Amino acid sequence: MSAAVGVRITEMVAEHADGVLTIYRLGIDEGNATFETTAPTWEEFDAAKLPRHRHVAVDDTGGVLGWVAVVPVSDRCAYAGVVEHSVFVHPAARGQGIGSALLRKLITSTEAAGIWTVQSGVFPENTASLALHERVGFRVVGTRERIGRRQGVWRDVVFIERRSAAM
């Protein structure tokens, strides 16, 4: 599935900050996207994410419809090719192929940089995210039971990964 007509995937830059953080807050508020309970500042977000692997989906007016970004999983050299990703799509823009387009762009950028594993944890209740990831080649590695608490409630996380066939 390709992204909707008029949607393009581009590098995330500071001008996208408001849109990116708004979408992040909406995902946080829904309760099944992340353990986070508040969105970071742009400065915190920008400092944490790897610059070459941050992309946004924008409409023909430049409005942000979704984003994808990665963080390294470790500073140990053995894990240099392993990243953890997040992908968020504005609720009004879901079902248009935007998540798939963002993940495909991420896969292209990470493979070009020699990254061999893209991983993440998804709440099992987030069935749309699990289906999206499966469509673009992620596999379920297992379930980490009661791995963390969100607003006082222990949550399971389905651990997913995509290994590059190019490495």
C-alpha positions in Angstrom: 0.0 0.0 0.0 1.4 3.4 -0.9 0.7 6.7 0.9 -2.3 8.8 -0.2 -2.0 11.1 -3.2 -0.4 14.4 -2.2 1.5 12.9 0.6 5.3 12.9 0.5 7.9 11.5 2.8 10.8 13.8 3.6 13.6 14.4 6.1 12.4 15.6 9.5 13.7 19.0 10.3 13.1 21.6 13.0 10.2 23.2 11.0 8.3 20.0 11.6 8.6 20.2 15.4 5.1 21.4 16.2 3.4 18.8 14.0 5.7 15.9 15.2 5.2 16.7 18.8 1.4 17.2 18.4 1.1 13.8 16.8 3.3 12.3 19.6 1.0 13.9 22.2 -2.1 12.5 20.5 -0.5 9.0 20.5 0.4 9.3 24.2 -3.1 10.4 25.1 -4.6 7.4 23.4 -2.7 5.2 25.9 -1.5 2.3 23.7 1.4 3.9 21.8 4.1 4.4 24.4 5.1 4.2 28.0 5.7 7.9 27.9 3.0 10.1 29.5 4.2 13.5 28.3 5.9 14.5 25.0 9.4 15.8 25.2 10.5 19.3 24.1 11.7 19.6 20.5 15.3 20.0 21.9 15.0 16.7 23.8 13.4 14.9 20.9 16.0 16.2 18.4 18.9 15.3 20.7 17.7 11.7 21.2 16.9 10.7 17.6 19.5 9.7 15.0 19.5 12.5 12.4 19.8 10.4 9.3 16.8 8.2 10.1 14.0 10.7 11.0 11.3 11.2 8.4 7.9 12.8 8.2 4.9 12.4 6.0 3.6 15.8 4.9 0.6 16.8 2.9 0.6 19.3 0.0 0.5 22.2 2.5 3.4 20.9 4.5 1.3 19.7 7.4 2.8 16.8 9.2 0.7 13.6 9.0 3.1 11.2 10.6 6.7 10.5 11.6 9.2 7.8 12.1 12.5 8.0 14.0 15.2 5.8 15.6 17.4 5.7 18.7 20.5 3.5 19.1 19.8 0.6 21.5 23.3 0.7 23.0 26.5 2.5 22.8 28.4 -0.8 22.7 30.1 -1.3 19.3 28.6 -4.8 18.9 25.2 -3.1 18.7 26.1 -0.4 16.2 23.8 -1.8 13.6 20.7 -2.1 15.9 18.2 0.7 16.5 14.8 1.0 18.1 12.2 2.9 16.2 8.9 4.7 16.8 6.3 5.5 14.2 3.3 7.7 14.8 0.5 8.7 12.4 -2.1 11.4 13.1 -5.4 9.8 14.0 -7.2 11.6 11.1 -4.6 10.3 8.6 -4.6 6.6 9.5 -5.6 4.0 7.0 -4.0 5.8 4.1 -0.7 3.9 3.8 1.2 6.6 5.6 2.6 4.3 8.3 3.8 1.8 5.6 5.4 4.6 3.6 7.3 5.9 6.6 8.5 2.5 7.6 9.6 1.7 4.0 11.6 5.0 4.0 13.1 4.1 7.4 14.1 0.7 6.1 15.8 2.2 3.1 17.7 4.8 5.2 18.8 2.3 7.8 20.0 -0.3 5.3 22.0 2.3 3.4 23.7 3.1 6.7 24.6 -0.5 7.5 22.0 -0.9 10.2 20.9 -4.6 10.2 18.2 -4.7 12.9 15.3 -2.3 13.5 13.3 -3.2 16.6 10.6 -1.9 18.8 8.1 -2.8 21.5 4.4 -2.6 20.8 1.6 -2.9 23.3 -0.4 -6.1 22.4 -3.6 -4.0 22.4 -2.2 -1.9 19.5 -3.3 -4.4 16.9 -3.2 -1.9 14.0 0.5 -1.2 14.7 1.3 -4.9 14.9 -0.4 -5.5 11.5 1.3 -2.5 10.0 4.7 -3.8 11.0 4.0 -7.3 9.8 3.1 -5.9 6.4 6.5 -4.3 6.0 8.5 -7.3 7.1 8.8 -7.1 10.9 8.4 -10.3 12.9 7.3 -11.0 16.5 10.2 -12.1 18.6 8.2 -12.6 21.8 6.2 -10.9 24.5 7.9 -9.2 27.4 5.4 -9.6 30.2 4.8 -6.9 32.7 7.9 -5.1 31.4 6.9 -1.6 32.6 4.2 0.4 34.1 2.2 3.1 32.5 0.1 5.2 34.8 0.5 2.6 37.5 -0.6 -0.3 35.4 1.8 -3.1 34.4 1.9 -3.5 30.6 3.1 -6.3 28.3 5.1 -5.4 25.2 5.3 -7.4 22.0 8.9 -7.3 20.9 9.2 -7.0 17.1 12.2 -6.7 14.8 13.1 -6.5 11.1 16.4 -7.9 10.1 18.0 -6.6 6.9 18.3 -9.2 4.1 21.1 -7.0 2.7 23.5 -7.6 5.7 
